[in-house]
Amino acid sequence: LDIRSSAILCTSNLASNCLNHTALSTVNCIKPLVRSVSEQSRQMKLRAVSALRGLSTSNDLRLRIIEQGGLTPLLELTNTDDVELQMEVLATLCNLSLGGCIGENRKEVLEKVNMSNLVSFLCSADSTYRLFGAVTIGNIASDLGLQPPVVKSGALTPLITTANSADLETQR
C-alpha cells in the first residue's frame, strides 16, 4: 500500500504540470487512477483524485477520464465528510465540466452533487472555491431541464453577488 500510494503521489505531482500530460497519457495512467479513487485508504483516494484533477486541466485528457469511467467514482465522493477530499473531487468535476465532458451526464452530476455544497462555495472567502461553484453550477444550468433545481437550491443570490463582486480575482 505504501509503495502504491507513493507511486500515485508521484503521478499526482507529475500530473499537476501540464508539460507532463502527453507523457502520462502514453503510459495509460487514467484507468489505474480511476480504480484508485475507489480504494479504502483515504490517502490513496486523495492522491488519485489529485492526479485526475491535474490531468483534467487538459482538453484531451478530460474526455479520456470520462470514457475510462472516472465520473462515477468521483460523483460517489462528492458528499464525503472529508473536506479536503471533497474539494479535490469538486475541483476535478469543475475541470471536467469546462470542456463539456459532463454534457450527457449533467443530470447524474446534479443528482450526486449536493447543490448546497456548490452554493456554499459561492459564498467562500476563497476565490478558487467560488470559481469551482460558479463553473459547476453554470455547466449544470446549461441544461434547460436542470435549471429549476438550480434555482430552487438558492444559487441565484450568491451567483449574482459573486458576479457583482469588486474582487478582481472573482471577476476572472
Secondary structure, DSSP 8 states (H G I E B T S, - for coil): -HHHHHHHHHHHHHHTSGGGHHHHHHTT-HHHHHHHHT-S-HHHHHHHHHHHHHHTTSHHHHHHHHHTT-HHHHHHTTT-S-HHHHHHHHHHHHHHHHTTTTGGGHHHHHHHS-HHHHHHHHT-SSHHHHHHHHHHHHHHHTSGGGHHHHHHTT-HHHHHHHHT---HHHH-
